[in-house]
Amino acid sequence: MRGVRGAALALVVVGVVAARGEVVNRIVATIDGEPITAFELAGYRAQLGDRPATDQQILEAIITERLLEKEAAARGIKAAPGDVEAYIKEIRERGKVDDEAFAAALAQQGLTPETYRERVAKELVKSQLLAREIRGRVSVTDEEVERYYEAHREEYRTGGGVTVRDIFLAIPPGADEAEIERLRARALELREQARSRRAFTRLAAEHSQLPGRQDGGLLGTFKKGEMADELDRVVFSLEPGEVSEPVQTADGFHVLRVDEVVDAEYRPLDDELREEIREKLYGEALEQRYQDWLKRDLRERHQVEVLQ
């Protein structure tokens, strides 16, 4: 009887182990028929540490990595051992990391010097691949720089300012959503009535809850960046005489009016600024080209099937 029980228990254990193996080795996706398993997803998640990520995000990262490796192999792109060592040396010198600290840092990430070299080699290969496929196909013209400058000129304001009036309705401490919505509706009503400067100053004197109410809600003249961010963005987007939609802040609702723009000055589009804008546009275009290449060009050349 004891032997029968032992055999039965062994069968149960084998069944549990088999079931676990089936779950761990479950295929969740294939690339050109090559599998990606749940075990690989778990390993990738362990490398992330405390950084949050969904299974879908992890799977997409693995698929992208595999596709890049396949493309690099197809093009014969490899990382020379000397390049790997030079890269590691540069990283260590930049961080002023000695041998002991370097070994400790690798151990903390569950890496050996050899596995770290393999990781660096993969990154260098991907960098070479992207340089061929992406960077050489992205450029920014002088006309694009100039168009951006004209469309975002307010970002380069260096002087002058705006004279601002404000009708402010405070949100009482502990106000519930119904009270906040009532105040929002009231602010909208006041905004509709404040079409002229005379009407605005009268309504500010009657309803605003700021010290400047007796001066028709006059706040003063401000340069860009001197007001709270949410108010600064609004007033510098208004034309003289224009009244804003109600702007909600932590304290209440603001209905803002720009009386005039005073001595507006802008940073000239000189060589330095041109280069700044060009770098910004180049970075955005590079990211867009990279995403298009990953999602369209690269995937069209391989058969990717997600089984989850």
Beta strands, then each sheet from edge to edge (+ up, - down):
strand 1: 27-31
strand 2: 34-37
strand 3: 157-170
strand 4: 218-222
strand 5: 247-248
strand 6: 252-266
strand 7: 304-306
sheet 1: 2+ 1- 7+
sheet 2: 4+ 3- 6+ 5-
end
